[in-house]
């Protein structure tokens, strides 16, 4: 029996969410968008995803209002993909999933997330223990951890070897 594409018989908000973000690669595309990746080729190179799959995921995420397609060059026409408020709202989910993976699957620290204003490492729910507030995504500083490859092959991974704020557009040409 073939696996269906939806969860029509499930009366559950998790099932509804999985219809949008539950396909393989989708959360990794959103993760990269949070990290500042916006351009098709940068997603392609960093994720190692097949072109047709990436195109389909970007189309779905745009149609669902998670990403917004913006023209950044007229000739030839080129677009970038920017997270919307709906997409940014997935940050706590991705943060929790990453913490769960580190705790239960590997204890390697690949990245550290800090409150950019005070430098304190975020708590498990995205809160700043020092300031006592939940840190807005744009005020989260991502730093490389000791588990990252210090000499990665692709330019996107190399760009992530320096501290950077989430949502800050990634500019590969300047790396």
N, C-alpha and C positions, 0 to 999 in steps of 0.2 A: 504494500500500500504506500503510495506516494505521500510525502509530507506536505500538508497544506501550506498555503502562504499567509493564512491568518488564523486567528483564534476565535472564530465566530461563536463558538459554543461556550467560551469562557466569559463569565461576567466578572471581570477583574481588570483593574487599571494597569496592573503589571503586564497583562496580556496585550492590552491596547498599546502600551508603550513599546513592547517587543515587536509589534507590527511595524513600527517606524524605525527603531534603532536596534532591533535584535538580529539583523543579518550580519554574517561575518564581515569584517572590515569596517562596518559603519561607525562603531565607537572609536576605532583608531583614526578614522578620518576626522571625527569630532575632536578627539584628543589633539591631533596635529593642528587643527584650526585654533584650539585654545592656546597652543604653544606659539601661534603666530603664522603658521603656514597658510597661504591664501591662494597660491597659484597651482594650476593643474599639474605642471611638470614637477613642482616641488613635492606635492603629495605622491606622485608617481614614483619618483626617485627614492623618497624616504621610506615609503611603505612597501615598495616592491610588489605592488598590486597590479594585476592585469588591467590594461587600458579600458577594456569594455566594462569591467567591474567598477573601476573608479568612476567612469562616466555615468554609469547607472546609479551609483551611490550618491554622487553629487547632484544628479537630477532629482532623485527622491528627496534628499535633504533640502534641496531648494524648494521643491513642491510642497514639502511639509512645513516650510517656514523656519527651518533650523539654520539654514545658510541663505545668504542673499548674494546673488550674482551681480557683480559690479564691473563695468568696463573700465580698464585701466590703460588701454591703448587702442587707438582707432585704426591704424594702418600698419600691419594687418590687425584686424579686430581680435583683442584678447581680453578675457575676463578673469577676475579673481573671485574667490568665495570667502565671504565674511560672515562670521557668526552673528545671528540675530539675538535678541533678548531670550527668545525661546531656546536657542542653542546654548547660550551662556548658562542658562538655568540647569544644564546637564553637568556643570562642573562638580557639584557635590557628589553626584553619582559616580563620575569618573574618579574623583579623589578617593571615595570609599572603596571602589573596586581595586584601585591601585594599592591601597593600604592592605586590603584583604589579600591580594596576591603576594605582597611582600611578606605578610605575616604567616600565611599558610602554604605558600609554594616556594618561596625563596626569601632569604633574609638579606639579600644584596640591596644596598641603597643606590638606586640609579639616579634619583633626583631628590632634592630637598625643596620644599616650598616654604617660603618665609613671608612675613608681613614686610613689605618694602619700606614702610615708614619707620619701623623700629628694629627690624632684623630678626625678630623672634620667629622660630619655627612654628608653623601652624599646627594647631591641635587636630584631632581626627575629624572634626566637623567643619574645618576651615576657619576656626576661630583663632584669634591671637590671645594666648594665655596672658601676655603682659598687658595688653590694652583692654581685654575683656569684651572684644567685639568680634563679630563675624567679618572677615576681611573681604571686601569686594574683589571680584576676580581681577580687575585691572590693577589692584594694589598687591597682587601676589607676585613675588619674585621667585623664579625657578632657577635653582642652582644645580650644576652637575654634581653627582655623588661619586663616591670612590668606585662604584661598580660599572661605570660607563667606560666603554672602550676609548682610550685617550687619543686614538688615531683612526677614527672611522672613515670608511671609504666614501660615503656620500656627503655632499656639501651641506645638506640640512642637518645631519647629525653633527657635523663639525660646528655649525652655528650654535647648536645647543650645548656646546662645551663651555660657553661663557654665560654668566648669569644674565637673565633677561626677564622682563615682566611678561606675564601672560597677556594675550591678545595683541601685544606689540607686533606689528607686521614684520615678518621675516624678510630681510633684504639680502639675498644670497650674493648678489654682485658686490656687496660691501664686506663680505666675510673673507 
